[in-house]
């Protein structure tokens, strides 16, 4: 999945389980393990960190902006990730779909519609 912008920290209850799930989401292994209880994926727009924090797990929100949401969701399903429908009716600015990780953290895949400019 090509990501154009993201900055997120995600609290998880079981780091090895979450790591496997996010490896499927991103289609690759982690980029860094800076310390015990923390793994990272680096993208052109930022970093997604998983941190072992069972007390806070399940309340994180992550938005991944991608150039082609349909393609990203197809790739995710091909890697045995969740199959979700793309919402192309709610917003005239973006197409989006939400998936949840094993702890219930919400990951939203977003594509800006052609001709729309969102402020940075």
Buried (B, 14 or more C-beta within 10 A) or exposed (E): BBBBBBEBBBBBBBBEEBBEBBBBBBBEEBEEEEEEEBBBBEBEEBBBBBBBBEEBBBEBEBBBBBEEBBEBBEBBEEBEBBEBEBBBEEEEEBBBBBBEBBBEBBBBBBBBEEEEEEEE
